């Protein structure tokens, strides 16, 4: 399972554990509240690996750079 925070269509942070996600929520608290005040679209989702890969596909050249 993946836990993600998306603000106005941009992935702000993600984690594979609820504990780490809660930690990131605390770290990004100010940014989240600022985004909310300006009317940003904020999504906090729990998604499967397959859903994550569909939302954030890795380009072939990115895979080559890692090798």
Buried (B, 14 or more C-beta within 10 A) or exposed (E): EBBBBBBEEEEBBBBEEEEEBEEBBEEBEEBBEEBEEEEBEBEEEEBEEEBBEEEEEEEEEEEEEEE
